[in-house]
Amino acid sequence: MKRPILAVNNLRKKYGDVIAVDGVSLEIYPGEVFGILGPNGAGKTTTLECIEGLRVPTAGTITVDGLHPIKDRALLRKTLGVQLQRSALPEVMLVKEALALISAWKGVPVPGQLIRRFGLEELKNKQYGQLSTGQKRRVELALALIGAPKLVVLDEPTAGVDVQGRAQLHEAIRGLKAEGITLILATHDMAEAESLCDRIAILIGGKLATLGTPEQLTAASKAQTRIIIRTRHGSLLGQGNIQKATYLRESEGFAYWLCKDTAPAVMELLGEAIRADDPVEDLRVERPSLEERFLEIVQGGESA
């Protein structure tokens, strides 16, 4: 069994009488893209800051590749890369100056490979404040990767980025995973998390509400699977004799059905279309989304 690259055990963090993180435990394994989700105030940022060595936990333990985030801070910078939600770079700092600064801090040469990989050659002589949001995110990701860290924390990496920029950053994240780099992704974008993450932890009120693969989390949803089907003559536009699914509505010739057990429902619908001599032109099956499951947990205060 793989040894976790990150182990968090019963992490607690208090600010006065306020408990920001309350007994969170989790393990992240090499090569994973691990998502951390939660509403505002759930404890995501505090948890990440404790992992990064920016906050001292009130109780509990954290090890990053065997290192203590506070005691081994100098060694940790060689293992851990961080892309913060908000950069602390001065607006007037040139991109090449930022690259040189972080490279010096990590004790490595300025990484020409990262400059080429993220298309920073044309940005090197621009001030950070002159960059678009997408360009800033590319620069910040490159800075986080200086020194070839084993674990990279990405805090809202695509916030405020346009569609093209998001696609580029998502492709970069998939490329990093393919190279064996472990990533922690904190995001409010449910579709992003569902697409990119191998496993996801949802924090609510400082506690770990649930943890699992996107498929495991959505499978636990109370929402039903949607079957969307269009036939040439519209024989399925209505409940009729279907027992395994419930008719929901019609839209532009598509019949929308809900079911709890997908395979029997699809087979019954197809069988009905065949009996009606009504060719099927389109068929889609949509399981409950991560966003639907997330809202169930947040609004219902449940844990799993």
C-alpha positions in Angstrom: 0.0 0.0 0.0 1.3 3.5 -0.9 2.5 5.7 1.9 0.5 9.0 2.0 2.4 12.0 0.9 0.2 14.1 3.2 -1.3 12.9 6.5 -3.6 15.1 8.6 -4.7 13.6 11.9 -7.4 15.2 14.1 -6.5 18.8 13.0 -8.0 21.5 15.2 -7.5 25.2 14.9 -9.1 27.8 17.2 -9.1 31.6 17.0 -10.1 32.7 20.4 -13.4 31.0 21.0 -14.0 30.3 17.3 -13.2 26.8 16.1 -12.2 27.1 12.5 -11.2 23.5 12.0 -12.6 20.8 14.2 -11.0 17.3 14.2 -10.2 16.9 10.4 -8.3 13.8 9.4 -7.4 12.8 5.9 -4.6 11.2 3.8 -3.5 12.1 0.3 -1.5 9.7 -1.8 1.2 10.3 -4.4 -0.2 11.2 -7.9 -3.7 12.1 -6.7 -5.6 15.3 -7.5 -7.4 15.8 -4.2 -10.2 18.3 -4.0 -11.2 20.2 -0.9 -14.7 21.7 -1.1 -16.9 23.6 1.3 -19.0 26.8 1.6 -17.4 30.0 2.9 -16.3 29.6 6.5 -16.1 25.8 6.2 -12.4 25.7 7.3 -10.8 25.1 3.8 -8.4 28.0 3.9 -7.4 27.4 7.5 -6.7 23.7 6.8 -4.6 24.6 3.8 -2.7 27.2 5.7 -1.9 24.7 8.4 -0.6 22.3 5.8 1.5 25.0 4.2 3.0 26.0 7.6 1.4 29.4 7.6 -0.7 28.6 10.7 0.2 26.7 13.8 -2.5 24.1 14.6 -4.2 24.2 18.0 -4.1 20.4 18.1 -3.5 17.4 15.8 -0.6 16.5 13.6 0.3 17.1 9.9 3.1 15.5 8.0 4.0 16.4 4.4 6.3 13.7 2.9 7.4 13.0 6.4 8.1 16.7 7.2 6.5 18.9 9.9 5.2 22.0 8.3 6.5 24.3 11.1 9.6 22.6 12.4 10.8 21.5 8.9 9.8 24.7 7.1 13.2 25.1 5.2 13.0 21.5 3.9 9.2 21.8 3.2 9.8 24.5 0.5 11.5 21.9 -1.6 8.6 19.4 -1.3 5.6 21.8 -1.3 4.5 24.3 -4.0 1.6 26.7 -3.3 -0.6 28.8 -5.6 -2.5 31.1 -3.3 -6.0 32.4 -4.0 -4.7 35.9 -3.8 -1.1 36.6 -4.8 1.2 38.7 -2.6 3.3 39.8 -5.5 3.7 43.6 -5.8 1.8 45.1 -8.8 5.0 46.7 -10.1 7.1 43.6 -10.0 8.2 42.2 -13.4 7.3 38.6 -14.1 11.0 37.8 -14.6 11.7 39.3 -11.2 9.1 37.1 -9.6 10.6 34.1 -11.2 14.1 35.0 -10.1 12.8 35.7 -6.5 11.1 32.4 -6.0 14.0 30.5 -7.7 16.5 32.2 -5.3 14.2 31.4 -2.3 14.1 27.7 -3.3 17.8 27.6 -4.2 17.4 26.6 -7.9 18.1 28.2 -11.3 15.3 30.2 -13.0 13.3 27.4 -14.7 13.4 27.9 -18.5 11.2 24.8 -18.9 8.4 26.4 -16.9 8.8 29.7 -18.8 8.3 27.9 -22.1 5.6 25.5 -20.7 3.3 28.3 -19.5 4.1 30.8 -22.3 5.8 33.3 -20.1 8.5 34.4 -22.5 6.3 37.2 -23.8 5.3 38.2 -20.3 8.7 38.3 -18.7 9.1 42.1 -19.0 5.6 43.0 -18.0 4.6 44.1 -14.5 2.4 41.7 -12.6 -0.3 44.3 -12.3 -0.5 44.7 -16.1 -1.4 41.0 -16.6 -4.9 39.7 -17.2 -6.4 37.3 -14.6 -5.6 34.3 -16.8 -2.0 35.4 -17.3 -1.6 36.0 -13.6 -2.8 32.5 -12.9 -0.3 31.0 -15.4 2.5 33.0 -13.7 1.3 31.9 -10.2 1.2 28.2 -11.2 4.7 28.4 -12.7 5.9 30.0 -9.5 4.3 27.2 -7.5 6.1 24.6 -9.6 9.6 26.1 -9.2 11.9 23.5 -7.6 9.9 20.5 -8.8 7.8 20.0 -5.7 6.1 16.7 -5.0 2.9 18.3 -3.7 1.3 21.4 -5.0 -1.6 23.3 -3.4 -3.9 25.2 -5.8 -6.3 27.5 -4.1 -9.1 28.6 -6.5 -6.7 28.3 -9.5 -9.3 29.3 -12.1 -11.3 32.0 -10.2 -12.1 34.9 -12.5 -10.5 33.2 -15.6 -12.3 33.1 -18.9 -13.4 29.9 -20.6 -10.2 29.6 -22.8 -8.0 30.3 -19.8 -9.8 27.7 -17.7 -9.4 25.1 -20.3 -5.7 25.8 -20.5 -5.3 25.6 -16.7 -7.3 22.4 -16.6 -5.1 20.9 -19.2 -2.0 21.9 -17.2 -3.4 20.3 -14.1 -4.0 17.0 -15.9 -0.5 17.2 -17.3 1.0 17.6 -13.8 -1.0 14.6 -12.6 0.3 12.6 -15.5 3.8 13.5 -14.4 3.1 12.1 -11.0 2.8 15.4 -9.1 0.2 15.3 -6.3 -2.2 18.2 -6.3 -4.6 19.6 -3.7 -7.3 21.6 -5.4 -9.5 24.0 -3.4 -12.3 25.3 -5.5 -15.9 26.5 -5.4 -16.4 25.2 -9.0 -18.2 21.8 -8.6 -17.8 20.9 -12.3 -14.1 21.6 -12.1 -13.7 19.4 -9.0 -15.8 16.6 -10.5 -13.8 16.7 -13.8 -10.3 16.9 -12.3 -10.3 15.3 -8.8 -9.6 11.6 -8.0 -11.1 12.1 -4.5 -12.9 15.0 -2.8 -13.3 16.0 0.8 -16.2 18.3 1.7 -15.8 20.4 4.9 -18.8 21.9 6.7 -18.4 24.0 9.8 -14.8 23.0 10.3 -15.6 19.3 10.2 -15.1 16.7 7.5 -18.6 16.0 6.2 -17.7 13.4 3.6 -14.8 12.1 1.6 -14.7 9.9 -1.5 -14.4 9.7 -5.3 -16.8 12.0 -7.3 -18.6 8.8 -8.3 -19.0 7.7 -4.6 -20.2 11.1 -3.5 -22.8 11.5 -6.3 -24.0 7.9 -5.9 -25.0 8.8 -2.3 -27.2 11.6 -3.6 -31.0 11.5 -2.9 -31.5 13.0 -6.4 -32.6 10.6 -9.1 -30.8 9.8 -12.3 -32.1 11.6 -15.4 -32.8 9.8 -18.6 -33.2 12.1 -21.6 -34.5 10.4 -24.8 -35.8 11.5 -28.1 -37.6 9.2 -30.5 -38.7 9.9 -34.1 -42.4 9.7 -33.3 -42.4 10.8 -29.7 -43.9 7.7 -28.2 -42.1 8.3 -24.9 -43.5 11.8 -24.4 -45.7 10.8 -21.4 -45.8 8.2 -18.6 -47.7 5.5 -20.4 -46.9 2.0 -19.3 -43.4 2.7 -17.9 -42.9 1.3 -14.4 -39.2 1.7 -13.7 -39.0 5.5 -14.4 -41.1 8.6 -13.8 -42.0 11.0 -16.6 -40.8 14.5 -15.8 -41.3 16.8 -18.8 -40.8 17.4 -22.5 -38.5 19.9 -24.1 -37.8 20.3 -27.8 -38.8 16.7 -28.6 -36.8 15.2 -25.7 -38.6 13.3 -23.0 -37.1 13.7 -19.5 -37.4 10.8 -17.1 -36.3 10.2 -13.5 -35.2 6.8 -12.1 -33.5 5.2 -9.1 -32.2 2.1 -10.9 -30.7 3.2 -14.3 -30.3 -0.1 -16.2 -33.8 -1.5 -15.9 -35.3 1.9 -16.6 -33.3 2.4 -19.8 -34.1 -1.2 -20.9 -37.9 -0.6 -20.3 -37.9 2.7 -22.2 -36.0 1.2 -25.1 -38.4 -1.8 -25.1 -41.4 0.5 -25.2 -39.9 2.4 -28.2 -39.3 -0.8 -30.0 -42.8 -2.0 -29.4 -44.1 1.3 -30.8 -41.8 1.0 -33.9 -40.4 4.3 -32.9 -36.7 4.6 -33.6 -34.5 6.2 -30.9 -32.6 9.2 -32.2 -30.9 10.3 -29.0 -30.4 8.9 -25.5 -28.5 10.4 -22.6 -28.2 9.4 -19.0 -27.2 12.0 -16.4 -26.5 10.9 -12.9 -26.9 13.4 -10.1 -24.1 16.0 -10.2 -21.5 16.8 -7.6 -23.1 20.2 -7.2 -26.5 18.6 -6.3 -24.8 16.3 -3.8 -22.8 19.2 -2.3 -26.0 21.3 -1.8 -27.7 18.3 -0.2 -24.9 18.1 2.4 -24.6 21.8 3.0 -28.3 22.5 3.2 -29.1 19.3 5.1 -26.1 19.4 7.5 -25.6 15.7 6.8 -22.4 13.7 6.9 -21.5 10.5 5.2 
